[in-house]
Amino acid sequence: MSLPDEVRRHVADVAGRARFVTIDRETLDALEPGPIPPQDATRHFHEGEPADVADYVLTLNAINFGSGWFPTLRKRPDSSGYWTIAWALADRFRDRGPWTPAELRGMTAEEVAGVLGQEPGHHLMALYAEALRALGAFLGERRAADVFAAADGSAARLARAVVDGMPFYRDHGLYKRAQILGSDVATFGIGELRDLDELTMFADNLVPHVLRCAGALVYDEDLAAAIDEGDLLPLHRAEHEIRCCAVHAVELLSARTGVPARHLDAWLWDAGQRPEVKARPRHRCRTVFY
Ligand SMILES: Nc1nc2c(c(CN[C@H]3C=C[C@H](O)[C@@H]3O)cn2[C@@H]2O[C@H](COP(=O)(O)O)[C@@H](O)[C@H]2O)c(=O)[nH]1
């Protein structure tokens, strides 16, 4: 079974017996997909040699997590947590190019903090350094382009490779970062992948929040109160139900509209950048998975 199919089966099972989250089918079935946003050429590194852009995509993906800590990060102007990290990394690639696998294997929290403009002692910097050291070990003497080529045109196979190769990708049942990697390889124009439409929605904390704001996901009273209070959720249980129900809801939306889940994800995630959506607290969980 392909990794995305494994996710589809898992989320349908969790959604079918969820205790804290329900999918409001009437609201979901009334949703009409919106536009996919254009690429951001300032805050993403698109302009380099293809091999360097490939290194950027994999390096960014390896640290594309930390949303549970984002309120404690120093943000760049008009930029969310993700965009702060993506932009700072893009500037590092502009100034000094990619890290070599050997440099990645020797990565320190101090160096990452320096690149990202954060406090060296911030816990997330230690996690990012650990993630980048694991990337360096996973690469060996390869470059990202070699990893993408080894996937032989399959986003599902690429996802399985990073899950097997790096512990921080083992977001079992959802595999958010492993799946968005293939989508980003396509988005950045650095590889042809033939099974992109097989990917599921990328289970972060923002897309479920957009669905909740739209009324398509309904949380039980205590869970909603905890989230609205800004409480950190423990990994799994209610947090896992939120992400699974969101992925399942997007699968239902994709089946009805014919729009691939990864495109629905891009529309919903972009909608989540709107101030009125950001003004309402979304769920926060301190994990390396998203
Ligand atoms: N579901 C989904 N989650 C996504 C993305 C992105 C950005 N990627 C796209 C952007 C342009 C390219 O097209 C990339 O594909 C980041 N995240 C997650 O969001 C969270 C942070 O959010 P905020 O606190 O607002 O920065 C964090 O867990 C981060 O991992 C996405 O696209 N979908």
The ligand as a Tripos MOL2 file, in Angstrom:
@<TRIPOS>MOLECULE
LIG
   33    36     1     0     0
SMALL
NO_CHARGES

@<TRIPOS>ATOM
      1 N1         -0.8570   22.1790    5.2400 N.pl3     1 LIG1
      2 C1          0.1800   23.0000    4.9790 C.ar      1 LIG1
      3 N2          1.0050   23.3170    5.9840 N.ar      1 LIG1
      4 C2          2.0200   24.1640    5.6960 C.ar      1 LIG1
      5 C3          2.2340   24.6930    4.4410 C.ar      1 LIG1
      6 C4          3.3630   25.5430    4.5520 C.ar      1 LIG1
      7 C5          3.9520   26.4260    3.4860 C.3       1 LIG1
      8 N3          4.3180   25.6500    2.3490 N.3       1 LIG1
      9 C6          3.9290   26.1630    1.0640 C.3       1 LIG1
     10 C7          4.1140   27.6030    0.8550 C.2       1 LIG1
     11 C8          4.4540   27.8030   -0.4630 C.2       1 LIG1
     12 C9          4.7040   26.5140   -1.1450 C.3       1 LIG1
     13 O1          3.6630   26.1750   -2.0270 O.3       1 LIG1
     14 C10         4.7600   25.5060    0.0130 C.3       1 LIG1
     15 O2          4.1780   24.2620   -0.2750 O.3       1 LIG1
     16 C11         3.7870   25.5030    5.8630 C.ar      1 LIG1
     17 N4          2.9680   24.6640    6.5150 N.ar      1 LIG1
     18 C12         2.9050   24.4000    7.9560 C.3       1 LIG1
     19 O3          2.0940   25.4450    8.5180 O.3       1 LIG1
     20 C13         2.5060   25.6830    9.8720 C.3       1 LIG1
     21 C14         2.9600   27.0970   10.0590 C.3       1 LIG1
     22 O4          1.9930   27.9900    9.6850 O.3       1 LIG1
     23 P1          2.2210   29.5220   10.1360 P.3       1 LIG1
     24 O5          2.2010   29.5110   11.6940 O.co2     1 LIG1
     25 O6          1.0780   30.2700    9.5210 O.co2     1 LIG1
     26 O7          3.6070   29.9310    9.6360 O.co2     1 LIG1
     27 C15         3.7000   24.8030   10.1380 C.3       1 LIG1
     28 O8          3.2610   23.6550   10.7830 O.3       1 LIG1
     29 C16         4.1960   24.4730    8.7310 C.3       1 LIG1
     30 O9          4.8550   23.2250    8.7120 O.3       1 LIG1
     31 C17         1.3540   24.3240    3.3810 C.ar      1 LIG1
     32 O10         1.4700   24.7070    2.2070 O.2       1 LIG1
     33 N5          0.3320   23.4590    3.7160 N.ar      1 LIG1
@<TRIPOS>BOND
     1     1     2 1
     2     2     3 ar
     3     2    33 ar
     4     3     4 ar
     5     4     5 ar
     6     4    17 ar
     7     5     6 ar
     8     5    31 ar
     9     6     7 1
    10     6    16 ar
    11     7     8 1
    12     8     9 1
    13     9    10 1
    14     9    14 1
    15    10    11 2
    16    11    12 1
    17    12    13 1
    18    12    14 1
    19    14    15 1
    20    16    17 ar
    21    17    18 1
    22    18    19 1
    23    18    29 1
    24    19    20 1
    25    20    21 1
    26    20    27 1
    27    21    22 1
    28    22    23 1
    29    23    24 2
    30    23    25 1
    31    23    26 1
    32    27    28 1
    33    27    29 1
    34    29    30 1
    35    31    32 2
    36    31    33 ar
@<TRIPOS>SUBSTRUCTURE
     1 LIG1         1 GROUP 0 **** ****
